[in-house]
Amino acid sequence: MLPGSMQGTGWPPQGDLNEIQLNGRPAYRLFARNLTIESKKGFGYVCESNNYIFMLIGSAYSSPKDLQSAIENMKFDSPHY
């Protein structure tokens, strides 16, 4: 999830990769915007939980702040085997 890896996708990065916390764990966030639809915003997150690294990608036509808030306030659960 590097800003340069998004070239040619129609989703240019908006700003830099940011270090944040997701459920108290270190994570990285990158914002993007769709070139053809002004209101469509994208979010990419990379984080580690329960010894797994995951990438979460979301996009929204409306209320991108609500989606961002939902993602950044989610709680991780322990796996139940």
Backbone torsions as a table, in degrees:
resi	resn	phi	psi	omega
1	MET	NA	67.2	177.5
2	LEU	-106.9	142.9	-179.8
3	PRO	-51.8	-37.2	-179.2
4	GLY	-69.7	-21.9	-178.4
5	SER	-76.8	-6.1	-177.6
6	MET	-96.1	1.1	-179.3
7	GLN	-60.7	136.1	177.9
8	GLY	81.6	2.6	-178.7
9	THR	-90.8	-14.0	-173.1
10	GLY	82.9	4.5	179.4
11	TRP	-124.0	78.2	179.7
12	PRO	-70.1	142.6	176.3
13	PRO	-61.4	146.6	175.8
14	GLN	-114.6	95.0	-177.5
15	GLY	92.6	-165.8	-175.9
16	ASP	-99.0	167.8	171.6
17	LEU	-66.9	128.2	-177.3
18	ASN	-111.8	136.9	173.4
19	GLU	-85.7	125.4	-179.2
20	ILE	-135.9	-174.3	175.1
21	GLN	-119.4	133.2	170.2
22	LEU	-117.7	115.9	-178.6
23	ASN	52.4	39.1	178.2
24	GLY	79.8	5.6	-179.9
25	ARG	-109.0	145.7	177.2
26	PRO	-61.3	138.7	179.6
27	ALA	-149.3	169.2	176.6
28	TYR	-127.9	142.7	-177.9
29	ARG	-129.6	142.2	175.2
30	LEU	-135.7	128.3	176.0
31	PHE	-92.2	149.8	176.4
32	ALA	-142.8	166.2	178.6
33	ARG	-138.0	139.0	176.5
34	ASN	-75.7	129.0	-177.4
35	LEU	-69.9	-27.6	-175.4
36	THR	-91.4	-19.2	-178.9
37	ILE	-128.7	105.4	-173.3
38	GLU	-55.7	-37.9	-174.0
39	SER	-82.6	-8.7	-177.0
40	LYS	-85.1	119.7	-179.6
41	LYS	-114.7	150.3	178.7
42	GLY	-126.8	155.2	180.0
43	PHE	-136.5	138.1	173.3
44	GLY	-127.2	133.7	-179.7
45	TYR	-130.4	142.4	172.3
46	VAL	-128.4	132.5	-176.8
47	CYS	-154.1	169.0	176.5
48	GLU	-120.2	137.5	174.7
49	SER	-150.0	134.3	177.7
50	ASN	52.6	41.2	178.8
51	ASN	67.5	20.1	174.7
52	TYR	-121.0	139.3	172.8
53	ILE	-99.6	132.8	-179.2
54	PHE	-133.3	156.2	174.3
55	MET	-118.4	131.5	178.2
56	LEU	-118.3	127.5	-179.3
57	ILE	-123.3	133.5	177.9
58	GLY	-138.5	156.2	174.6
59	SER	-146.2	153.7	-177.5
60	ALA	-145.7	136.1	172.4
61	TYR	-78.9	-40.3	-179.5
62	SER	-128.4	155.1	178.6
63	SER	53.6	49.5	178.7
64	PRO	-60.3	-29.5	178.6
65	LYS	-65.2	-34.9	178.4
66	ASP	-66.4	-42.8	178.0
67	LEU	-64.4	-45.2	178.4
68	GLN	-58.2	-45.8	-179.9
69	SER	-62.7	-42.5	179.5
70	ALA	-62.0	-43.5	180.0
71	ILE	-65.8	-46.3	-173.8
72	GLU	-76.2	-11.3	177.4
73	ASN	-108.9	8.7	-179.9
74	MET	-69.1	155.7	178.8
75	LYS	-113.0	137.6	177.5
76	PHE	-89.8	147.2	179.1
77	ASP	-118.0	153.8	175.9
78	SER	-75.0	145.4	177.9
79	PRO	-67.5	144.1	178.0
80	HIS	-112.8	110.3	-177.8
81	TYR	-103.4	NA	NA
